[in-house]
Amino acid sequence: MGFVSEFKEFISKGNVVDLAVGVIIGAAFSGIVKSLTDDIIMPVLGVFTKGIDFKNLFVTLDGKHYETLEEAKTAGSAAIAYGNFINAVIYFLIIAFVIFWVVKLANRFKKPAPSPAAPAAPVITKEQELLMEIRDALRTGRA
């Protein structure tokens, strides 16, 4: 099989198209989650944390004090921006929680898989019925 025909076979499989659709939907969904996080959840977290802005939590390695991370970067100071890491962890937890609920909701709308049909009771022929009667009579000694 040639390279081109193998590639055509690979592309024509449904999994590639499903993956492409998933990536496109995921990219669109990330905008929704970013807005949910930035515009709704982070302000609420700000109320509970008394207005702490996580993105301005940092430590400079040159020992100087800067009011914001942007000031430190503009001055060329090396800074460990642990506040950005906290934001990334919060974003991840929110995205994981939202995805969990989306999958849970999607599974609710899926049609349940048909349960396997119970095996039909075997049909007993007249001969088998007579043989069972003879067997039972021999067991009980009523021959």
N, C-alpha and C positions, 0 to 999 in steps of 0.2 A: 504494500500500500504506500503510495507516494505521500510526500509531506503535505502537499496541497489538499489531497483528498482526506488525509487525517485531520487537517485543520478544519476543513468544511464539516466533517463529522462532529468534531468537538464543538464548533460554533453552533451547529444545528440542534445540539442537545438542549433540552428545556432548562437544565440547571444553570447554564450560562445566562440565559435571559432572566431567569428568576433572580440570580445574583445581581445582575445589572439593575433590575427594578428595585431590589432591596437597597442597593447603594444609593440610588437616586432618592428613594423615599427617606432613607436614613439621613441624607444631607439636608433635605427639606425639614425633617423632624428636628434636626439639631438646632435650627433657627428658632423653632417653637420652644424647645427646652431652654435655650439660652435666654430667650425673653422671659420665660417663666421664672428662671433663676434670677436674672438681673433685675427684673421689674416687679416681681411679686415676692419671692421668697427671701432674697437678700435684704430688702428693706425691713421685712418682719424680723429677720435675724438681727438686724441693726438695732431694732427697738429692744430686743431681749439682751443684747450685749452692750447696751447703753451707747450706741453710736460708734463702736469700734469699726474702723475701716480696715479689713484684713489686708487689702492690697498695699497698705502703707506700713505693714509690720515687716521690718527688715533690720539687719545688723550690717553695718559697714565694716569692712576689714581694715580700713586705714585709721580707725579710731575716731574719726570726725563725726559730728552730729549733723544730720540733715533732716528737715521737716518731712519731706516726702521722698519716695523712692525715685521719682523723676529728677528731683534735685541732685540726688546722689549719682544717678546715671549721667546727668548733664555735666557734673563735676568730674566725671571719669573715675569715680570711686567704685571699687569692687564691693558688691553687697550681696548678702545672702537674703533673698526675698522669701522668707518662710511664710509670710502672709499670702503670697501667691500660691504657695503649696497648699495652705489651708483652703483657699478658694477652690483650687482644683479638686481637692478631696470632697468638698461640699458639692461642687458641680457633679462629680462622679456619683455620689450617693443619691442626689436628686435624680439624675438621669437613670440610674439603676432602679430607683423606686418608680419612676414614671413608666419605664419599659416594663417592669413587673406588672403594673396595673393594665397597661395596654395589652400585653400578652394574656393576662387573666381575662380581660374583657373580650378579646378576640376568641379565646377558647370557649367562652360562654356561648358565642354565636355559631360555633362550628356544630355541624350535625354529628351526633354521636355515632360512632362506628357501629354498624349492625352487629348485634351479638350473634355468635355462632349458633346456628340452629341446633337444638337438642337432637341427638341421634334418635331416629325413629326406632320404636320398639321392634325387635325382630319378629317377622311373621312366622308363626309356628304352623307347620303343616300337620295334617291329620296323623301322618305316620309318626312324627315327632311327639305329638300329644299322646298317642298310644304307647310309645316307648317310654315316655316319662311316667305314665300310669303303671306300667309293668315294673319300672325301676323302683317306684315308690312302694308298690306292693311287695316286692322282694325285700326291701329294707325293713318293712314293718312285719314281715313274716306272714302275710295274709295271702299267700299264693293259692 
